[in-house]
Amino acid sequence: MHSIPARPERLVQGRQREFFDFFYDVLSPDPTRITAPARAAYAQAYAQDSAALSAGFNWYRTLAQDAIDNQEASRQAAVTTPVLYVRGAKGGGQIDEHLQGFRSSGLVDVDHALLSGAGHFSPEEEPEQVWRLIGAFARL
């Protein structure tokens, strides 16, 4: 649904809080970690400007082309920039599959971490762990 042109904007506009609450509640192992003030701030950010929703949904609209572009780029040159991939252990999917996907797209220096108490929204669910990992990674 997210990648259909203009449709999600029409369905979500004016219902941002309800829309995002659904995903926070379904994709987080502990939805209370995404606090009411944080939820309100995200909903308000997407409600302030009609272009904000489109910008968010455009990310999904570009995924297919991104995959094509990444495959083409990986045939041309390896990407040597260090990358840190952090995700919640309860976020679904196998981390090895994600890492293999990064590497097959030309990334040669990929580090990773799984946060045991987090799902899809790791920065909200485990902020201290995320910042600790980013800090350690940035000191490389």
C-alpha positions in Angstrom: 0.0 0.0 0.0 2.8 2.5 0.9 4.2 2.6 -2.6 0.9 3.3 -4.5 1.1 6.9 -5.9 -1.0 9.4 -3.8 -3.3 6.7 -2.3 -1.7 6.4 1.2 -1.6 10.2 1.6 -5.3 10.4 1.0 -6.0 7.6 3.4 -3.6 8.8 6.2 -4.0 12.6 6.0 -5.8 13.7 9.2 -5.3 10.3 10.7 -1.5 10.3 11.2 -1.7 9.4 14.9 -4.0 6.4 14.4 -1.9 5.3 11.4 1.5 5.4 13.2 0.1 4.0 16.4 -1.0 0.9 14.6 2.6 0.2 13.4 4.1 1.1 16.8 1.8 -1.3 18.5 2.3 -4.2 15.9 6.0 -3.9 15.2 7.3 -3.3 18.7 7.8 -6.1 21.2 6.9 -3.5 23.9 4.8 -0.7 22.5 5.0 1.3 25.7 8.7 2.0 24.9 7.4 4.4 22.1 6.0 6.9 24.5 2.9 9.0 24.1 5.0 12.2 23.6 7.1 10.6 21.0 4.1 9.3 19.2 2.5 12.7 19.3 5.7 14.4 18.0 5.9 12.0 15.0 2.2 12.4 14.2 2.5 16.2 14.4 5.6 16.2 12.2 3.7 14.4 9.5 0.6 16.6 9.9 2.4 20.0 9.7 3.1 19.8 6.0 1.2 17.8 3.4 4.5 17.1 1.7 5.8 15.3 4.8 3.6 12.3 4.2 4.5 12.2 0.5 8.2 12.3 1.5 7.7 9.4 3.9 5.8 7.3 1.4 8.2 8.2 -1.5 10.9 6.2 0.4 8.8 3.0 -0.3 8.1 4.1 -3.9 11.8 4.2 -4.7 12.7 0.8 -3.3 12.4 -1.2 -6.6 14.5 1.3 -8.5 17.0 1.5 -5.6 17.5 -2.3 -5.9 18.2 -2.0 -9.6 20.6 0.9 -9.0 22.4 -0.9 -6.2 22.9 -4.0 -8.3 24.3 -1.9 -11.2 26.6 0.1 -8.8 27.9 -3.1 -7.3 29.1 -4.3 -10.7 31.0 -1.1 -11.2 32.9 -0.7 -7.9 32.9 -1.9 -4.3 31.7 0.5 -1.6 34.4 0.7 1.0 32.7 3.2 3.3 32.2 1.5 6.7 28.5 0.8 7.5 26.9 -0.1 10.8 23.6 -2.0 10.5 21.7 -1.9 13.8 18.3 -3.5 14.2 16.0 -5.1 16.8 16.3 -8.8 17.2 12.5 -9.0 17.2 12.2 -7.0 14.0 11.6 -9.9 11.7 13.8 -11.6 9.1 17.2 -13.1 9.4 20.1 -10.8 10.0 22.4 -13.0 7.9 20.1 -12.5 4.9 20.2 -8.7 5.3 24.0 -8.7 5.7 24.4 -10.9 2.6 22.1 -8.5 0.7 24.3 -5.5 1.7 27.5 -7.4 0.6 26.0 -8.6 -2.7 25.2 -4.9 -3.4 28.9 -4.0 -3.1 29.3 -3.1 0.6 32.6 -4.6 1.8 32.8 -3.2 5.3 29.5 -4.0 7.1 29.4 -4.3 10.9 26.1 -5.1 12.6 24.4 -5.4 16.0 21.1 -7.0 17.1 19.3 -5.4 20.0 17.6 -8.1 22.0 14.8 -6.0 23.4 13.9 -4.1 20.3 11.8 -4.6 17.2 11.3 -2.4 14.2 11.8 0.9 16.0 15.2 0.4 17.7 16.1 4.0 18.3 12.9 4.5 20.3 12.9 1.1 21.9 16.6 0.9 23.0 18.0 4.5 22.6 20.9 4.0 25.0 22.1 0.9 23.2 21.8 2.6 19.8 23.8 5.6 20.8 26.4 3.4 22.5 26.8 1.4 19.3 26.9 4.5 17.0 29.5 6.2 19.3 31.7 3.1 19.3 31.4 2.8 15.5 32.1 6.5 14.9 35.4 6.2 16.8 36.8 3.7 14.2 
